[in-house]
Amino acid sequence: MCAAPTSDFDIELSLLLDELLARYGFDFRDYARSSLRRRAMNAMRAERLETLGELRDLIVRDEAAVERLLLALTVNVTSMFRDPEVYRGIGESLVPTLRAYPFTRIWHAGCSSGEEVYSMAILLHEAGLYDRCRIYATDLNEAVLRRAREAVYPLDEVMARSEDYQLAGGTAKLSDYHTSSYGYAIMHRWLRKNIVFAHHNLVTDGSFNEFHVIFCRNVMIYFNRRLQDRVHRLLFDSLRRFGTLIVGLKESLVYTPHEHEYEAIDARLKLFRRRS
Ligand SMILES: C[S@@+](CC[C@H](N)C(=O)[O-])C[C@H]1O[C@@H](n2cnc3c(N)ncnc32)[C@H](O)[C@@H]1O
């Protein structure tokens, strides 16, 4: 059972989460409760149901509803060159280090529909490093992973990021990286060739490689302290010595289990290097 339900709605929410875990293995019990309440309520309304009990019944008999529920319970907002100053910082502070490695493994944990991943691929390409990199991009959500693999985005959304691309230090044009067709931007195939998109759940799955760079941006912000600690241990264990961890601008390593085993490359941009 989930901890400390405080109302009928919370009890129903706990039962829903227990069902999701027992039947499908997705564990949301340590997600931040207030946002989860709001999101469960939205999911219930979107399915035109009156109670969370009905939503629970629905996921028992309809697997397609589970995918919709996962999407509703998570926040999938992302964009190309989101927080462009971070990419500029990566170009200035991290890329010189990466040049010293013969090969670089990068993990985007919680990659959503892939825009963050393609942004990094573009940055690496412009630095002349893409062919020496393998990018692993993972998410809990199959629906967003499908979009990431397809790499087809609404053209207006991509075009709206042209300025961020320039602010990030882009040296060409964002439109050089896609073709346009019927209102969609189709990212070039060569940009996808060193990227592996895969399912990975930060709550329940373990480490699967040792990385030089890990992005986990705007993911843990939706977790409670206990789950944040678990994920920080996983990320630390997945990072090689002197590897770089990049978290979201609103996230922090303060009071996390390995806080003192990192040093800031750029504290404002949330770029951290594992000390040893
Ligand atoms: C707000 S998006 C962040 C996307 C990207 N990192 C960025 O900053 O633009 C959060 C992503 O984390 C994923 N996520 C949430 N819980 C997860 C978990 N337990 N394991 C893996 N991914 C998870 C969600 O599915 C969502 O795609």
The ligand as an SDF file (V2000), in Angstrom:
LIG
                    3D

 27 29  0  0  0  0  0  0  0  0999 V2000
    9.6650   16.6710  -18.3490 C   0  0  0  0  0  0  0  0  0  0  0  0
   10.2720   15.3210  -19.2850 S   0  0  0  0  0  0  0  0  0  0  0  0
   11.9610   15.7720  -19.4300 C   0  0  0  0  0  0  0  0  0  0  0  0
   12.4890   15.5510  -20.8110 C   0  0  0  0  0  0  0  0  0  0  0  0
   13.9020   16.0680  -21.0400 C   0  0  0  0  0  0  0  0  0  0  0  0
   14.8350   15.4240  -20.1660 N   0  0  0  0  0  0  0  0  0  0  0  0
   13.9460   17.5620  -20.8620 C   0  0  0  0  0  0  0  0  0  0  0  0
   14.4520   18.0690  -19.8660 O   0  0  0  0  0  0  0  0  0  0  0  0
   13.4520   18.2790  -21.7480 O   0  0  0  0  0  0  0  0  0  0  0  0
   10.3190   14.0220  -18.0470 C   0  0  0  0  0  0  0  0  0  0  0  0
   10.4420   12.6390  -18.6620 C   0  0  0  0  0  0  0  0  0  0  0  0
   10.7790   11.7100  -17.6150 O   0  0  0  0  0  0  0  0  0  0  0  0
   10.1240   10.5030  -17.8820 C   0  0  0  0  0  0  0  0  0  0  0  0
   10.0270    9.7180  -16.6580 N   0  0  0  0  0  0  0  0  0  0  0  0
    9.2110    9.9080  -15.5970 C   0  0  0  0  0  0  0  0  0  0  0  0
    9.3680    8.9290  -14.7000 N   0  0  0  0  0  0  0  0  0  0  0  0
   10.3240    8.1080  -15.2000 C   0  0  0  0  0  0  0  0  0  0  0  0
   10.9290    6.9260  -14.7410 C   0  0  0  0  0  0  0  0  0  0  0  0
   10.5630    6.3790  -13.5910 N   0  0  0  0  0  0  0  0  0  0  0  0
   11.8750    6.3360  -15.5070 N   0  0  0  0  0  0  0  0  0  0  0  0
   12.2360    6.8740  -16.6960 C   0  0  0  0  0  0  0  0  0  0  0  0
   11.7000    8.0020  -17.1960 N   0  0  0  0  0  0  0  0  0  0  0  0
   10.7550    8.6100  -16.4550 C   0  0  0  0  0  0  0  0  0  0  0  0
    8.7620   10.9280  -18.4040 C   0  0  0  0  0  0  0  0  0  0  0  0
    8.1310    9.8850  -19.1260 O   0  0  0  0  0  0  0  0  0  0  0  0
    9.1360   12.1350  -19.2560 C   0  0  0  0  0  0  0  0  0  0  0  0
    9.3080   11.7620  -20.5930 O   0  0  0  0  0  0  0  0  0  0  0  0
  1  2  1  0
  2  3  1  0
  2 10  1  0
  3  4  1  0
  4  5  1  0
  5  6  1  0
  5  7  1  0
  7  8  2  0
  7  9  1  0
 10 11  1  0
 11 12  1  0
 11 26  1  0
 12 13  1  0
 13 14  1  0
 13 24  1  0
 14 15  1  0
 14 23  1  0
 15 16  2  0
 16 17  1  0
 17 18  1  0
 17 23  2  0
 18 19  1  0
 18 20  2  0
 20 21  1  0
 21 22  2  0
 22 23  1  0
 24 25  1  0
 24 26  1  0
 26 27  1  0
M  CHG  2   2   1   9  -1
M  END
$$$$
